[in-house]
Structures are given as structure tokens and as C-alpha cells.
């Protein structure tokens, strides 16, 4: 283990450090962190709304009424579903700080550009109707959340680059000295803001005459066609898992994007297993790859199997920041919610932690597939176990009450810990040095 840590510190960390120092990547990283408190708050309510406890839904319905779950999800809508808006502002704000221009104006312009690039149209199916109709004049909530995250980050960077260029070229409106500073700053941002809006508006008009219709559709359409060819094979599963985590690594909700295409395939394979299991519980089930295969054995704690990382953070981290984040993320992580750790660590655009984040699910896909296809572990029976069900319990239920399902989850968890550990040690050491340096500076300042 020490040799691996030494190799990573000597060969990986210098490259990762140079990448991490790039100002645009730093702006994205810091902009994502801005959303972390909201994600943790939303995670708490999401866990409470989906506790897999027998009798829990009936208890909550008796106490709060039949719509108790919808009411508990209100805070989730106000946190997760505005993630892209927050990040759009945050990325622009942090990048503007690095250029020493007004960050508040840059953030406001970025949010406006993001909303301008987003079509105000949603599909709605009236009660009793067979087909959906497009309703205009409505902001699509799904694009304000994780599905719009990539567009929000890109526009945050582009808008700020245009804004700072015009500011630094001094192409601004200057008011007399007696004007209040807040008013003067708003007029300074007038010309740069106009240029940003005109550029984004022109791009939107150009895209609308194409088959893509919007910049958001470009992302989803280019990804959906190749994903449909993957099917339920091991190779297809590995490609899907790789794409999920590469997308997550850039801030895109990989599970939502890939799942939108592959989900129907995996669910149909799961239902084939259910029918076979229902007909004869002792019969050989036809499919290894199902929706449950990924949710319960590969994504233990969420995409990237990050529950293992959280446990290592709590038990082994020396940095106060890393250990505290681990304690905050353990609750949601047990219920397979990992946004607090993905965006709070962050793993997104973190050159060091992206390596295990992508590698571990690939390894777990192979180990689980081999174990199930050879009969060492029971295949998913088709039982629709909620994805929020904690590990071990979910493995037992999803295999129709087989202990081998629990054992496989435990083995995968240990594998994930072993891979995450050396990378976490390096990250923790780096954060500890930063904290010690900050304490030293504070002490010198006090003297």
C-alpha cells in the first residue's frame, strides 16, 4: 500500500496538481461547492421520504395525510432542482474573482445567459389524453437541476470570459464620481452583459433551426443513440458504467443521462427475471444485467460506490475538513445518495479522485457479473427493491432472500475501500497541509 501511495504521489499528483490549478477548472470546482449545503439539506429530506421500513408509509400517511411524500419532497425541489442555477452563478462568480472583476455582476449575467439558452417549454399530458402536449412559457424544472448542469457550467465560463474581456478593455459606461457605487457597478456591467446576451441569443436562434432545437438537446441526443446499442451484455454494462462515471466526473448527472436510454432495457430484463422467479423460485434466472444489478451491487452508496469512500474518510482521515464531510455524508450515503460527497469533496473535476471514482464501478461490474453468471451468487430475482434500501438488506431482498446477495455486496464494499484508500490518503494529506498552513498564518497574524 505504501508503494502505491508513493507511486501516486510521485507520478499522479504532479499531473493532477497542474490540472487542478487551471483557473477554469478551479472555478467549476468552487462553483459546485457553492451548491453543497443545499444538496446536504435536500438529501436529508430525500432520505426521510424514502425510508425502506415496513409500515413506514402507512404511519406517515396517517400522520401527515396521503400526500405526505410529496410534501416532504418540497425541500428537495428547492435544493436539488435548482442546482444548475446555483452552479451557473457560482462558476461565474469564482472565475470573475480570479480575473479581479466584479463577481456578483458576472454571476447575475451567467444566470441570465443560462435561462436564455433554456427553452421555456415542457411536455404535459392532460388527464385522459393519450399524447403529451407542449406547454410554453414554463421553466423546465429538470433542466434547472442536474440535467442542465453541464450547460450551466459552460455558459458560466463563456459568459464570464466575455464579461471580463470587455471590462479589461475598458469598454464600459462610466458614471460621475458622486453616483453611489452600487449604481456605478451596474452600469459598468451594462455593455458586457448586453454582449453576452446577444451572443447566447444568436447561438440559441442558430440551434433552433437545426434538429437539436436547444443546446440541452445536443448533449442528450448525441449520447442517446450509441447507448441504445449496448443491451444487457457485460461489455455493454461496462461501457454504460464508464459513461455514467465519466459524465459524473464533469458534473453531468451520468446516471440520469445513461439511465434515460438504458433504463427501459434494464427494467425489461429485470421483469424477465421476475416472471421466471415467480413461475419457479428455484429455476435458473435468465439475466444477470438488470436495473437492480447496478443500483444494489455496483453503485453501493451511489454512483462511484462512494459509501466506501465516506467510511474511509470517517475512520482514517486526519484533516478536519475531510473527516467532517465524511460525517455529514454518511447518513445520505447509507441510503445511496451521494451528491453531498460528489460535489462536496468534490469528486467532480478532481483529477485525483476521478481515478478511483471511475475505476471502482468497472471492477465491481466485472466481479459481480462473474460471480452471478457462474452461479456463485444468486442473480437479481426481479423484486423491485427501492434504490434507497441500505446495502446488505437490499442484497438479501433483491436475490429473493439469498445470503449470497449480502456476501457479494460485502465483498464489493471491501474492494471499493481498498481502491479508494490510497487516493484518499493523498487527498487527506494535502488538505491537512492546507489546514496547518492556515493555522500557522493565523497565529503569525495574531502575533
PLY file of the C-alpha trace (Angstrom):
ply
format ascii 1.0
element vertex 447
property float x
property float y
property float z
element edge 446
property int vertex1
property int vertex2
end_header
0.00 0.00 0.00
2.84 2.37 0.84
4.46 1.69 -2.54
1.21 2.52 -4.32
0.82 5.75 -2.36
4.40 6.67 -3.19
3.82 5.97 -6.88
0.66 8.08 -6.90
2.39 10.94 -5.09
5.37 10.85 -7.47
3.68 10.32 -10.82
-0.04 11.13 -10.49
-0.14 14.04 -8.06
2.12 16.40 -10.09
-0.08 15.98 -13.16
-3.27 16.20 -11.11
-1.92 19.28 -9.36
-1.19 21.08 -12.63
-4.64 20.25 -13.94
-6.31 21.31 -10.70
-4.51 24.69 -10.77
-6.13 25.62 -14.09
-8.35 28.60 -13.28
-11.40 27.43 -15.22
-11.38 24.03 -13.53
-10.93 25.73 -10.17
-13.90 27.97 -10.92
-16.07 24.96 -11.76
-14.92 23.10 -8.66
-15.58 26.07 -6.37
-18.86 26.84 -8.09
-20.06 23.30 -7.45
-19.09 23.57 -3.80
-21.45 26.54 -3.53
-24.36 24.13 -4.00
-23.13 21.63 -1.40
-25.07 22.93 1.66
-28.30 22.82 -0.32
-27.58 19.28 -1.54
-26.97 18.06 2.01
-30.24 19.63 3.18
-32.12 18.12 0.23
-30.52 14.73 0.89
-31.89 14.68 4.44
-35.45 15.17 3.22
-34.95 12.67 0.38
-33.85 10.00 2.85
-36.79 10.72 5.17
-39.23 10.46 2.25
-38.00 7.02 1.17
-37.07 5.07 4.29
-37.43 1.36 3.39
-39.11 0.40 6.69
-42.20 -1.85 6.73
-45.23 0.15 7.79
-43.41 3.48 7.47
-45.51 4.80 4.53
-48.73 3.95 6.35
-47.53 5.64 9.53
-46.55 8.82 7.67
-49.81 8.83 5.71
-51.79 8.54 8.93
-49.85 11.40 10.50
-49.42 13.83 7.57
-52.07 12.70 5.09
-51.98 10.79 1.81
-49.73 13.37 0.13
-47.07 13.15 2.87
-44.30 12.10 0.50
-44.95 14.94 -1.95
-44.84 17.42 0.94
-41.55 16.02 2.21
-40.08 16.45 -1.26
-40.78 20.20 -1.36
-37.32 20.98 0.09
-35.77 18.55 -2.42
-37.28 20.58 -5.25
-35.91 23.76 -3.69
-32.39 22.32 -3.43
-31.61 19.58 -5.99
-33.87 21.04 -8.67
-32.13 24.42 -8.74
-28.60 23.03 -8.74
-27.80 24.24 -12.25
-28.93 27.79 -11.42
-26.74 27.90 -8.31
-23.75 26.47 -10.16
-24.24 28.86 -13.08
-23.91 31.77 -10.66
-21.14 30.11 -8.61
-18.88 29.20 -11.53
-19.11 32.70 -12.99
-18.58 34.28 -9.57
-15.42 32.27 -8.84
-13.93 32.79 -12.29
-14.58 36.54 -12.11
-12.76 36.64 -8.77
-9.68 35.18 -10.44
-9.79 37.94 -13.05
-10.38 40.64 -10.39
-13.63 41.84 -11.93
-16.98 42.26 -10.21
-18.07 38.67 -9.40
-21.69 39.49 -8.50
-22.37 41.06 -11.89
-20.64 38.17 -13.63
-22.79 35.67 -11.72
-26.01 37.51 -12.49
-25.16 37.71 -16.20
-24.31 34.00 -16.24
-27.69 33.04 -14.75
-29.44 35.21 -17.32
-27.45 33.57 -20.14
-28.31 30.11 -18.85
-32.03 30.90 -18.71
-31.85 32.44 -22.18
-30.33 29.23 -23.58
-33.07 27.13 -21.98
-36.37 26.76 -23.87
-39.38 27.57 -21.69
-41.31 24.52 -22.86
-42.40 21.38 -21.02
-44.32 18.31 -22.15
-47.64 17.85 -20.38
-50.19 15.06 -20.69
-53.70 16.22 -19.71
-55.83 13.78 -17.73
-57.44 11.30 -20.09
-55.28 12.32 -23.05
-53.15 9.79 -24.94
-50.44 12.16 -26.12
-48.44 14.87 -24.42
-48.68 18.47 -25.50
-46.02 21.16 -25.28
-46.74 23.94 -22.80
-44.76 27.12 -23.40
-43.88 29.90 -21.00
-42.89 27.44 -18.26
-39.33 26.97 -17.00
-38.48 23.23 -17.26
-37.54 22.17 -13.74
-35.49 19.18 -14.92
-33.11 21.49 -16.78
-32.65 23.69 -13.71
-31.28 20.68 -11.83
-28.57 18.16 -12.61
-29.67 17.64 -16.23
-28.82 21.24 -17.03
-25.59 21.27 -15.06
-23.18 20.90 -17.97
-24.78 23.72 -19.94
-24.80 25.90 -16.83
-21.06 25.36 -16.25
-20.11 26.01 -19.88
-22.20 29.16 -20.11
-20.83 30.33 -16.76
-17.30 30.13 -18.14
-18.14 31.61 -21.56
-20.23 34.46 -20.16
-17.52 35.42 -17.68
-14.77 35.30 -20.30
-16.76 37.72 -22.49
-17.61 39.87 -19.47
-14.03 40.18 -18.17
-12.58 40.76 -21.68
-14.85 43.76 -22.27
-14.24 45.09 -18.76
-10.46 44.75 -19.11
-10.60 46.50 -22.48
-12.42 49.31 -20.63
-15.40 49.24 -23.00
-17.82 50.31 -20.27
-20.15 53.10 -19.26
-18.62 55.25 -16.54
-20.75 57.44 -14.31
-19.61 60.54 -12.37
-17.89 60.02 -9.01
-20.88 61.19 -6.99
-23.02 58.26 -8.14
-23.45 55.50 -5.49
-21.02 52.59 -6.05
-23.79 50.00 -6.49
-25.36 52.04 -9.30
-21.98 52.66 -10.93
-21.16 48.92 -10.92
-24.48 48.07 -12.52
-23.79 50.47 -15.40
-20.26 49.09 -15.81
-21.84 45.68 -16.40
-24.32 47.03 -18.94
-22.27 46.68 -22.13
-20.61 43.35 -21.21
-23.97 41.96 -20.17
-25.57 43.08 -23.43
-22.84 41.39 -25.46
-23.21 38.12 -23.52
-26.98 38.12 -24.01
-26.65 38.87 -27.73
-24.12 36.05 -28.21
-26.21 33.45 -26.35
-29.37 34.65 -28.10
-27.72 34.27 -31.51
-26.47 30.77 -30.63
-29.95 29.75 -29.48
-31.52 31.04 -32.71
-29.00 29.08 -34.77
-29.57 25.86 -32.81
-33.35 26.21 -33.05
-33.24 25.87 -36.86
-31.46 22.53 -36.50
-32.96 19.19 -35.46
-31.48 19.61 -31.98
-33.72 22.62 -31.16
-31.80 23.52 -27.98
-28.30 23.28 -26.55
-29.61 20.91 -23.87
-30.85 18.51 -26.56
-27.43 18.47 -28.19
-25.98 16.85 -25.07
-28.73 14.26 -24.63
-29.17 13.41 -28.32
-25.50 12.83 -29.04
-25.33 10.43 -26.10
-28.60 8.53 -26.54
-28.00 6.80 -29.90
-24.81 4.89 -29.02
-26.21 3.97 -25.60
-29.18 2.15 -27.15
-26.81 -0.37 -28.76
-25.29 -1.62 -25.52
-28.01 -4.04 -24.38
-27.60 -6.37 -21.42
-24.14 -7.83 -22.08
-21.08 -7.46 -19.85
-19.37 -5.31 -22.47
-22.48 -3.15 -22.72
-22.66 -2.87 -18.93
-19.01 -1.81 -18.70
-19.46 0.84 -21.41
-22.60 2.14 -19.72
-20.90 2.27 -16.30
-17.86 4.01 -17.81
-20.06 6.63 -19.47
-22.07 7.19 -16.27
-18.94 7.98 -14.29
-17.14 9.97 -16.95
-20.24 12.16 -17.19
-20.45 12.48 -13.40
-16.77 13.45 -13.38
-17.58 16.54 -15.44
-20.61 17.44 -13.30
-23.27 15.84 -15.51
-25.79 13.51 -13.90
-24.46 10.40 -15.61
-27.00 8.04 -14.06
-29.90 10.15 -15.32
-28.47 10.55 -18.83
-27.42 6.94 -19.37
-30.38 5.60 -17.40
-32.77 7.54 -19.59
-31.71 5.37 -22.53
-30.63 2.12 -20.84
-33.25 2.15 -18.08
-36.07 0.64 -20.18
-33.71 -2.12 -21.36
-32.51 -2.95 -17.84
-36.04 -2.80 -16.43
-37.33 -5.19 -19.09
-34.50 -7.62 -18.27
-35.41 -7.28 -14.59
-39.04 -8.13 -15.37
-37.96 -11.23 -17.30
-36.21 -12.40 -14.13
-39.31 -11.60 -12.09
-41.53 -13.69 -14.32
-39.11 -16.63 -14.20
-38.75 -16.34 -10.42
-42.50 -16.06 -9.96
-43.05 -19.21 -12.03
-40.38 -21.22 -10.19
-38.27 -19.74 -7.39
-35.65 -22.47 -7.82
-35.29 -22.05 -11.59
-32.23 -20.52 -13.29
-32.94 -16.84 -13.93
-32.21 -15.63 -17.47
-30.40 -12.31 -16.85
-27.51 -11.04 -14.76
-27.66 -7.44 -16.01
-30.76 -5.72 -14.67
-31.54 -2.38 -13.08
-31.04 -3.93 -9.64
-27.59 -5.23 -10.68
-26.35 -1.64 -10.95
-28.37 0.02 -8.19
-27.57 -2.50 -5.46
-24.24 -4.17 -6.26
-22.28 -1.68 -8.36
-23.46 1.70 -7.01
-23.12 0.94 -3.29
-23.74 4.34 -1.73
-24.49 5.91 -5.12
-22.52 6.29 -8.33
-18.85 5.54 -7.77
-19.68 3.28 -4.80
-18.83 6.30 -2.65
-20.13 4.85 0.62
-16.76 3.10 0.90
-15.00 6.45 0.47
-17.18 8.03 3.17
-16.36 5.24 5.62
-12.62 5.62 4.95
-12.94 9.38 5.45
-14.54 8.90 8.86
-12.17 6.19 10.07
-8.82 7.24 8.59
-8.86 10.93 7.66
-6.76 13.33 9.71
-7.89 16.53 8.04
-10.77 18.18 9.89
-12.39 19.16 6.60
-12.36 15.64 5.15
-13.48 13.96 8.38
-16.32 16.46 8.90
-17.55 15.99 5.33
-17.49 12.23 5.86
-19.70 12.56 8.94
-22.15 14.73 7.02
-22.25 12.35 4.03
-22.57 9.03 5.90
-26.34 9.38 6.52
-27.32 10.01 2.89
-24.65 7.54 1.73
-26.24 4.64 3.62
-29.36 5.27 1.57
-27.36 5.51 -1.70
-27.49 9.31 -2.01
-24.04 10.62 -2.84
-24.42 14.17 -4.16
-23.01 15.65 -0.91
-19.76 13.75 -1.40
-19.66 14.03 -5.21
-19.99 17.80 -5.18
-18.74 18.49 -1.65
-15.38 16.69 -1.73
-15.51 17.42 -4.65
-15.05 14.41 -6.90
-16.31 16.34 -9.90
-13.33 17.65 -11.90
-10.95 16.40 -9.21
-8.13 14.76 -11.23
-7.01 12.59 -8.32
-10.33 11.23 -7.05
-11.82 10.76 -10.52
-9.47 7.79 -11.00
-10.97 5.54 -8.28
-14.44 7.00 -8.86
-14.39 5.66 -12.44
-12.28 2.54 -11.81
-14.22 1.05 -8.87
-17.62 0.66 -10.62
-15.88 -1.04 -13.56
-14.19 -3.52 -11.20
-17.43 -4.14 -9.28
-19.33 -4.71 -12.51
-16.85 -7.43 -13.50
-16.70 -9.11 -10.09
-20.47 -9.15 -9.68
-21.12 -10.32 -13.23
-18.61 -13.18 -12.97
-19.95 -14.26 -9.57
-23.57 -14.25 -10.74
-23.02 -15.77 -14.18
-21.03 -18.67 -12.69
-23.69 -19.36 -10.07
-21.60 -18.41 -7.05
-24.05 -15.60 -6.27
-27.80 -15.54 -6.88
-28.97 -13.31 -9.72
-31.42 -10.47 -9.07
-34.85 -12.07 -8.79
-36.71 -9.15 -10.33
-38.01 -7.89 -6.99
-38.21 -4.10 -7.29
-36.22 -3.21 -4.17
-36.13 0.60 -3.72
-32.74 2.04 -4.66
-32.63 3.80 -1.28
-32.55 0.48 0.58
-29.29 0.22 2.57
-26.63 -2.29 1.46
-26.82 -5.86 2.81
-30.57 -5.53 3.36
-31.03 -4.76 -0.35
-28.76 -7.61 -1.42
-30.81 -10.09 0.60
-34.17 -8.84 -0.68
-33.18 -8.45 -4.33
-31.97 -12.04 -4.64
-35.18 -13.45 -3.18
-33.75 -13.99 0.29
-30.33 -15.42 -0.63
-27.34 -14.85 1.69
-25.03 -14.78 -1.34
-26.51 -11.40 -2.31
-25.34 -9.98 1.03
-21.90 -11.58 0.72
-21.42 -10.11 -2.78
-22.26 -6.62 -1.55
-19.83 -7.00 1.36
-17.05 -8.17 -0.97
-17.68 -5.28 -3.35
-17.64 -2.85 -0.43
-14.25 -4.14 0.73
-12.88 -3.90 -2.83
-14.08 -0.29 -3.06
-12.44 0.58 0.28
-9.14 -0.96 -0.88
-9.11 1.08 -4.10
-10.27 4.37 -2.55
-7.88 4.24 0.42
-4.55 5.24 -1.20
-6.17 8.07 -3.14
-7.96 9.31 -0.03
-4.69 9.28 1.92
-3.06 11.59 -0.61
-6.08 13.93 -0.73
-6.32 13.95 3.07
-2.60 14.73 3.43
-2.98 17.65 1.03
-5.95 19.06 2.95
-4.15 18.60 6.28
-1.21 20.65 5.00
-3.61 23.38 3.87
-5.23 23.47 7.31
-1.88 23.54 9.11
-0.72 26.34 6.82
-3.87 28.34 7.53
-3.44 27.87 11.29
0.19 28.93 11.07
-0.74 32.08 9.12
-3.45 32.91 11.65
-1.02 32.54 14.54
1.54 34.79 12.86
-1.14 37.37 12.15
-2.22 37.29 15.81
1.39 37.89 16.95
0 1
1 2
2 3
3 4
4 5
5 6
6 7
7 8
8 9
9 10
10 11
11 12
12 13
13 14
14 15
15 16
16 17
17 18
18 19
19 20
20 21
21 22
22 23
23 24
24 25
25 26
26 27
27 28
28 29
29 30
30 31
31 32
32 33
33 34
34 35
35 36
36 37
37 38
38 39
39 40
40 41
41 42
42 43
43 44
44 45
45 46
46 47
47 48
48 49
49 50
50 51
51 52
52 53
53 54
54 55
55 56
56 57
57 58
58 59
59 60
60 61
61 62
62 63
63 64
64 65
65 66
66 67
67 68
68 69
69 70
70 71
71 72
72 73
73 74
74 75
75 76
76 77
77 78
78 79
79 80
80 81
81 82
82 83
83 84
84 85
85 86
86 87
87 88
88 89
89 90
90 91
91 92
92 93
93 94
94 95
95 96
96 97
97 98
98 99
99 100
100 101
101 102
102 103
103 104
104 105
105 106
106 107
107 108
108 109
109 110
110 111
111 112
112 113
113 114
114 115
115 116
116 117
117 118
118 119
119 120
120 121
121 122
122 123
123 124
124 125
125 126
126 127
127 128
128 129
129 130
130 131
131 132
132 133
133 134
134 135
135 136
136 137
137 138
138 139
139 140
140 141
141 142
142 143
143 144
144 145
145 146
146 147
147 148
148 149
149 150
150 151
151 152
152 153
153 154
154 155
155 156
156 157
157 158
158 159
159 160
160 161
161 162
162 163
163 164
164 165
165 166
166 167
167 168
168 169
169 170
170 171
171 172
172 173
173 174
174 175
175 176
176 177
177 178
178 179
179 180
180 181
181 182
182 183
183 184
184 185
185 186
186 187
187 188
188 189
189 190
190 191
191 192
192 193
193 194
194 195
195 196
196 197
197 198
198 199
199 200
200 201
201 202
202 203
203 204
204 205
205 206
206 207
207 208
208 209
209 210
210 211
211 212
212 213
213 214
214 215
215 216
216 217
217 218
218 219
219 220
220 221
221 222
222 223
223 224
224 225
225 226
226 227
227 228
228 229
229 230
230 231
231 232
232 233
233 234
234 235
235 236
236 237
237 238
238 239
239 240
240 241
241 242
242 243
243 244
244 245
245 246
246 247
247 248
248 249
249 250
250 251
251 252
252 253
253 254
254 255
255 256
256 257
257 258
258 259
259 260
260 261
261 262
262 263
263 264
264 265
265 266
266 267
267 268
268 269
269 270
270 271
271 272
272 273
273 274
274 275
275 276
276 277
277 278
278 279
279 280
280 281
281 282
282 283
283 284
284 285
285 286
286 287
287 288
288 289
289 290
290 291
291 292
292 293
293 294
294 295
295 296
296 297
297 298
298 299
299 300
300 301
301 302
302 303
303 304
304 305
305 306
306 307
307 308
308 309
309 310
310 311
311 312
312 313
313 314
314 315
315 316
316 317
317 318
318 319
319 320
320 321
321 322
322 323
323 324
324 325
325 326
326 327
327 328
328 329
329 330
330 331
331 332
332 333
333 334
334 335
335 336
336 337
337 338
338 339
339 340
340 341
341 342
342 343
343 344
344 345
345 346
346 347
347 348
348 349
349 350
350 351
351 352
352 353
353 354
354 355
355 356
356 357
357 358
358 359
359 360
360 361
361 362
362 363
363 364
364 365
365 366
366 367
367 368
368 369
369 370
370 371
371 372
372 373
373 374
374 375
375 376
376 377
377 378
378 379
379 380
380 381
381 382
382 383
383 384
384 385
385 386
386 387
387 388
388 389
389 390
390 391
391 392
392 393
393 394
394 395
395 396
396 397
397 398
398 399
399 400
400 401
401 402
402 403
403 404
404 405
405 406
406 407
407 408
408 409
409 410
410 411
411 412
412 413
413 414
414 415
415 416
416 417
417 418
418 419
419 420
420 421
421 422
422 423
423 424
424 425
425 426
426 427
427 428
428 429
429 430
430 431
431 432
432 433
433 434
434 435
435 436
436 437
437 438
438 439
439 440
440 441
441 442
442 443
443 444
444 445
445 446
